[in-house]
């Protein structure tokens, strides 16, 4: 059988190779339910027939607001098969953002997951002149549901016996160069832009990484938003490899779901990895005596691990074998016991965490990309020399990647690059030059062995009043190695020195306060305590010693709030929205420079 060239080809591919395996798992009424390929094909086709009945045309945008679940995929493929374009939107953004995106994309048909999301759209419906049909996945009395869409599709099939042939004709007219999805960027630097991605880019991504997972693996857990291109592409990878994809109940339930389902693969973001490590660290802090000494020894050993095991001494390997039985095995059991690969994307991850998780047997693989590139530009792999600490891997084989000698900006050219920004030809021309090179806005370099290293974002860099350029992300990632720091933002544009706002890890800090007789219960009381401030000064001093004079954080302010997506400090992919953090703490920033 020929390999897929369009995303919807994955269904026939899967049916031909492993029809007996569940495609999806989803918990309903407290029980995991299996969904198989025949149901997938049937429901995707019914959605396609319904869209044909509604007169949806090739290139028209169909909206979807939902967390990951089997129906997300049925809608995705059902839309793509007609030549229409799926527009997935985060379930957690504001009504104002929904209004902007739905109007900008001129969405006529929108599917939402839940009563809560239906209510949010209902609040702004009078401001959505293009929206004609709104339905829900979870049934609401008196509201059109996805089951009604299936019924419309079934009726069309009954009334038009040649409907399968009509649908096949639509599919045959779709090429790998056609747009299959429209994704609005998360807006860290301004108004979201609609990124048009073709089948070719997503297929290229899957082909690049499909050889890295162990051939014996069959299960993956999905918890990241499906509307983000990173998790979306991983979902297509799992389908290509004929995996069973289980959708986690929530981010808080990922650990529990891992123990229930024993996945082999898990895609995540650095923030998640950091929280998993912090949980492991805090658990070790509660140990005493010999157990505490063994645990600390195991952690120290893991931080000295090298991905190139030829560089490890025999003595180290013997110690690692002992630590595996005494420390690492329990860590793996906490993640289900069979997890063989953690895939990290979306931001830079601390090198020490790559060492740690790979040493304990949860191999950590990294990739680098951007929505506009479907998303991969570079990725690590499971070959003998496929990973290097601190690197995001090698440039994808079927594309070109170069570093601008003047700015160190990473640029790429190839089939992974977007078709363009929706209805924004001027912005498209700014992002993709006349020679076809996409300008990422990220900076980096290739080492002599061809590994790519990311150093920051050109838009995040700033210049002090002394004329020195500072890359805040490098400083932030270094200092966030401390378990006391959950989030941090380095500032100092047009100022004499760099300073920082710090959001502590209050779970960690609460334990510290208890052990050091600090009478502070609330976050506000903790950050105001002189002992706490002095402890953070020690953290800053420790990492300042590893930085150049102009990069060192001279002053800092602790904040009592966690930075979250809900308070608009983080994007849905957990990236810092610097303009929002600045606006929220302008008084603290001003005080730092008085």
N, C-alpha and C positions, 0 to 999 in steps of 0.2 A: 504494500500500500504506500502511496506517495505521502511524504511528510506534509503537514498542514502549511498552507501559504496564507490563509486568512484565518482569523480567530475562530470563526464558527466551524471551520473544518475539524476542530478538536473533538467535536461530538462524534463524528463518524470514526475518527481515529481511535477514540476511547472505546467505542462499541466494538470495533474490530479486534482490539487487543485484549481488553479485560472487561467484558460485559458482566462478569460475575461479581466484581468488586463494587461496593458502594462508592458513589462519587462524592456524596456529601453526608455529613452527620450533623444533626441539629437537635438540641435538647428541647423537647416539648412536654409540658406537664411533668417535669422532673425526670423524664426518660430520654435517652439518646435514640433518635430515630434515623434509620438509614434511608438514603435516597439513591436510586439506581439510574443508570444511563437511559433506560427506556422512558422513564418518567421525565428526565431532563429533556430528551428529544421531543417527546409529545407536548410538553408544556411550552417549550420554546417555540415550536411550530404553531401552537394555538395562539400565542401572542403575535406571531408574524401574521397569521390569518386575520386577527382582529385589527392589526394596523393596516392591512390591505383593505379591509372593510371601511375603516375610517378615512381612507384616502391619503395615508401618510406617504410622502414622496421621498425618493432618494436624497440624502443630504439634510433632511429635516431633523431637528434636535428633539429628542425625547428625554424628559427629566426623570431622575430617580433619586430619592432621598431615603436611604436605609442603611442600617448596619449590615454586616456580612451575614448571609443566610442563603439557603438554596434558591429561594425566589429571586435573589439579586442576580444570580447567574441565568435563570430562566429568562428574565427580562433583558439582560445584557445580550444574550444570543438571539432572542426573539427579535429585538430591535435591529441588530447587526445584519441578520439574514435578509431584511427587506431593503438594505442599503441606507436606512436611517442611521442616525448618530446618537449614541447613548451619552447623555450628560449626567454623570453621577455627581451629587452634591453632598457635602458633609452634613450629617444630621445635627451638628452642634453649633452651627453658625447663627448669626442674628437674623431677625426678620428683615432688617435693612439689606443685609447681604443677599438673602434669598430674593428680595425684590429686584436688586440690581442684576443678579445673574440671570434670573428667569426672563427678565425683560430684554437684557442684552442678547440672549440666545433665542429670543422669540419662541419660547416653549409653548406649544399648544396642548400637549399631553404630559401630565406629571403624575408619577406614582410615588406615594409616601408610605412609610412603614407602619406608623402607629397613630393612635388618636392624638397624642401630643403634637406630632409633626403636622397632622391634619389641621389642628387648631392654629398652629403658627401660620400656616399658609392661608387659612381662612381669614385671619386677621388682616392680611394684605391683599386678598384676592381682588378687591375693587381697584387695586393699583397694578394689576396684571392683565392688561388688555388683550394679550395674545392667548392667555390660558383658557382653553375650552373644556378640557376634561381633566378632572382630578379624582384619583382613586387611591385606595389604601390596600396594603398587603394584609394587615390585621383587620378583620371585618368590623365595621361600625354600622349600626342600624341606620338605615336611610341614606347611606353613602355608597357610591359605586366602589366595588372592591376588585381585587385581582381576579377573584373567582368569576366576576361578571365579565372581565376581559376574556377569560378562558371560554365562557359561554358564547360570547360574541364570535370568537374564533371558531368554536365548534359549529355554530349556526352558519358561518360563512362556508365552512368545509362541507356541510350538508347541502347547502344551496348551490355550491359550485363544486361538483365532483372533480373538476380539473384543478382545484386549488393547489394540490401538491406540485403539479406541473407549472402552475403560475409562480409558485414560490421558488421552484428550482430555476426558472428563467431569471428571476430577480437575483438569485445567488450567483448564477453563471455570469451575470453582468457586472459583478463586483470583483475588482482586481485588488491585488495586494497593496497597490498605491492609493486606494480609496480611503478616506477618513472613516474610522470606526468609532472614535470617541472624541468628546470635547471635554477638557478638564480645566477648570478655572484654578489658577495658581492661588496659593493661600494668602497672598497679600502682605508679605513681610515688608515690602518696600512701596506699597501704595495700592491703588485700585486693582482688584483681581483681573487677570487677563485670561481669555479663553484660548487654551492651547489645543490645536487640532492635530491629532495623532492618527497615523495610518496603520493599517494591519501590518505593513512591512516592518515597522519599528519594533512592535511588540513581539512579532515572530522572531526577529533578529536577536532580541534580548533573550528569549527562551532558548534559542539554538546555542547561544554563547555559553549558557550556564547549565544546560541539561546534563552535561557529562560529569559534573562535580559530585552530586549526591551518590551515595552508595547504591548500587543496583538492587540490593536486597530490600531497601526501604520501601514502605508502602503507605505511611501515614504522616499527615501534617496537621498542625493546629494553626488556625488563622484567627487573629484578634485585632490587627490593625484595620483602620477604615478601608473598605474596599474601594472607596472613591479616590483614594490616593494611588497614583500610578505604580508605586513600588509594590504595595500589597496586591494590586490588580495583576501586575505582571507575574508575581510569585504564584498567584492562583492559576494563571494560565500554565506556568511551569508544572505545577502539581497535576493539572489535568493532562498535560503532555506525557508526564511520567506515570500516569494512571494511578495516582495516589488517591487515598480516601482523605477528603478535606473536612475536618471538624471545625465548626465555628464556635469559638469560646463564648461563654455566657456574658462575660464582661472582662475588662482588664483586671479587675480585682479577683476574678475567678480563674485566671490563667494557670496559676499554680495548681489549684484543685483539679482543673480540667486536664492538665498534664498527667496528674496521678491517676485519673480515671481512664484516660485514653492512650497513654504511653506513646506520644508522637515521636517520629524520627527527625522531623524538621520543624523549625519555628523561626519565622521572620520577625524582626523587632527593630527598635530604634535605640540609639545609645542611652537615652534616658531610662528606658526599661531595663537595660543591662546594668546600669548604675544602681537602680533600685533593687535589683536581684542581688547584686553584690553587697549592698548596704544591709539587706536583710540577713545575708549570710554572716556578715561582720558583726551585726548586733547580736545575733544568736551566739556567736563565739565569745562576745564580751560578757555574756551571762555565765559562762563556764568558770570553774574555779580549779585550783590545784593542778594535778597532772594533766587532766583533760584540757585545761586552758593552755598549758604549755605545748601539748601536742598539736592543738588546733592552730596556735600562732606559728608554730614551726611549719605546719603544712601550708599556711598562707604565704609565709616568707619564701618557702621553696617554690611555690607556684609563680610568684612574681619574678623569679629568676629563670623561668622557663624560656627556652628558645624554640621557635617553630622549626628551625633546622636542627634536628636531633643529632646530627653528626657533630655539632658543637657542644653537646652535653657529655660530661665525663661519665665514666662507668659508676663512680661513686654517686653522682647526682641521680643517675637512672635507678640505682638501688634504693636510694632514699625516696624517690618518687613512687616506686613500687610499694614501699611500706606506707607512705602517706596516702596512697590510693585506697588501701584497705582501712586505714584508720580515720581518714578525713574526707577524701574526695568521693568515695562511694556514697556516703550519706548525702552529699550535695547533689549528686546525680539522681539519687532516689527522690529528692525533693522536686525534681523536674520530670518525674515519671519513670526514670530508670532506663529509658531506651533512646533518649534524645541524643542524636549524634551530630547535629549541625545547628548552630545558631547563626542566622544571617543578619548582619547589622547594616542598616542603610539610613539615609536621611540626614546624617550629620557625622562629624568626626567623632571617633570613639577613642578613649584613652588607651594608649598602647599597653599599659599595665593590665587592663581588663582583657585585652586579647591574649596576653600571656596567661593570666589567671584561668580564664574559662577553658582555653585550649589545653592547659595542663591538667585540669580536673576531669577532662574527658568530654567537655561540651565544646567541641571545636567551633571557634568563632571565625566566621568568614565575613569579609567586608566588600562593599561595592561603593562606587561613586557615580552619581548621576544627577539628573535634573529633569523635572517634568517634561521639558521641551525635547528631551532626548529619549523618551519612551521607557524607562528613564536612564538606562545604563550608558556610561562612557568607559568606565574601567571596573574591573572586578577581580577578586582573588579566585583561585581554583584549587582543586584537590590534588593537582600534580605535585611531585616531590618538591619542586621549588615554586609552588604556586602562591605562597604567602610570605610576606615579610612584615615584621613588627613595625607598625606605624604607617604602612602603605595600604592603599586601597586596591592594589593589584596592578594588572596589566591593562593597557588599552584594549578594547574589544577588537577582535581580529579583523572584522569586516568593515571597520571604519578608520578614518584618519584622525589623529589627535596631535596637536602641537601646542607649544608654550610660546606665547608672545614674548619676544626678547626684551621689549621695552617695559611691559607691565607685569610679566609673569602670569598673565591670564591664560587659563586653559580654554582652548578652542577645538571644536571637532567638526567633522564633515562626514556624512554618510546617510544610509537609509534609516538610521535611528532618529535623525533630526525631524522635528515637527514639520508639518505642511505649512504652518504659520499661525499667527494669532487671529482669532475669529473677528472679522470685520475691522481689522487693525493693520492695514498694509504698511502704514508708516512705521509702526512699532516692529513689525516683522522685518522690515528693511534695516532697522537699527540693530536687530538681534542677529540676523543672518546677512553677511556681507555679499557683495556681488559675486564672489568666488564660491559661495556656498558654505562658508565657515560660520558655525554658530558660536557666538561669544557668550560664555557661561557666566561671566562675572565672578568666577572663582579663581583663586591663584594657586599655583603649585609648581612642581618640578618632577622630572624623571631622573632617577639615579642611573649610574652607569649600567646597571643590569636591566633597565627598562621598567622598573617599578615606579608607579605614580604616587607622589606624596602631595596631600592637600595642605596648603598653608593658610587659607582664609578666603574671605570674600572681599572683593575690591570695594563694594558699597559699605562694608562694615568698618573698613580701615579709616583712621582719622589722623590728622596732623596736629601736633601740639603747637602752642604759641612760640615754642623754641624751634619750630621747623622740622621736628622729628616725626616720622610716620610710625604709627602703632597699629598692630593687628590685634584687636581685642580678643578674638576667638582663641588665639594661641595661649594668651595669658589665662583666659577663663578655663580652658580645658585643663591646663596644668594645675590650677588651684582647686578645681573641682575634684581632683584626686583625693582631697581631704574628705573624710566621711562627714565632717561638720557642715560642708557647703553643698546645698542642694542645687542652687542656681546662683549665678553671678553675672553682673554686667559691668564691664570696664568702660569708663568714660574718660574724657579729657580733651575733646576737640577744642582747639584754640585756647587751651589752658596750659599752665606751666608744667603740669605733671599729670600722670594717670591716677585715677581714683576708681573706686568700685562701690556698687550696691551689691549686698550679699543677702540672699534668702537662705537662712540656715535650714538644715535638716532637723526639724524640731523633735522627731522621734529620737534621733541620736543625742540631741542637746538635752532633752528631758532626762535621759539616762545619766548623762554627764553631770547635770545639776544635782541629781539625787546622790550620786557617788561622791560629790565634792561639797555637800552640805550647802548648796545654793538654794535659798528659800524663794524660788520663783516657779509659779505654776503655769501662767499663761505665756504665750509668745511675747507679748508686750513686756511682761516683767522680766523674761529671760534676756531680751536684747538690751534692756536698760541696766542690767546688773554689771558691775565693774569687773567681776571675776570672769564673766562670760566674754565681755569685750576684750579682756586681756588674753583669754584663750584664743580668740580669733586673731588677735594681733600676732600670736606665736605662729599660727597657720600662715598668715600673710608673710611674716619674716622668713619662714622656712622656704617658701616657694620663690620669694623675691630673690633669694640667694642664687637661684638658678636662672635668673633673668638679667638682661642687660640693664644698665643704669636708667635708660629712658623708658624701659618697659615696666619698671617696678611700680607697684601700687603704693603710693605714698599715704593715702588716707582711704578710709572705707566707712560705710554706714550699713548697719544691719537693719533689715526690714522684717516686720512681724507677719507679713502676708506671704502665703505660698503663691508662686506665679503659675497660673493655670490657663487652660483654654477658656474656662468660664469667665475669668476676669480680664480676658483679652490680652494677657501678657505673653501667651504662647499660641502658636498656630495649631491647627488640628494635628500636625505632625511633630509637635513639641519643639518647634523652633522659636527662639526669642523674638518678639516683636519689639525692637528697640525703641521705636518712637513712642509706643504705648507705655513702656516702662519709664522712659524719660518723663513723659507727661504726668504719670501718676506720682512720681517722687521728685518733682522739680524742686520742692523746698529742701529736701535732703541733699540734693545735688548742689544747690546754691550754698548750703551750709558748709559743704566740703571744701569750697573754694573761697570762703571768707578769710 
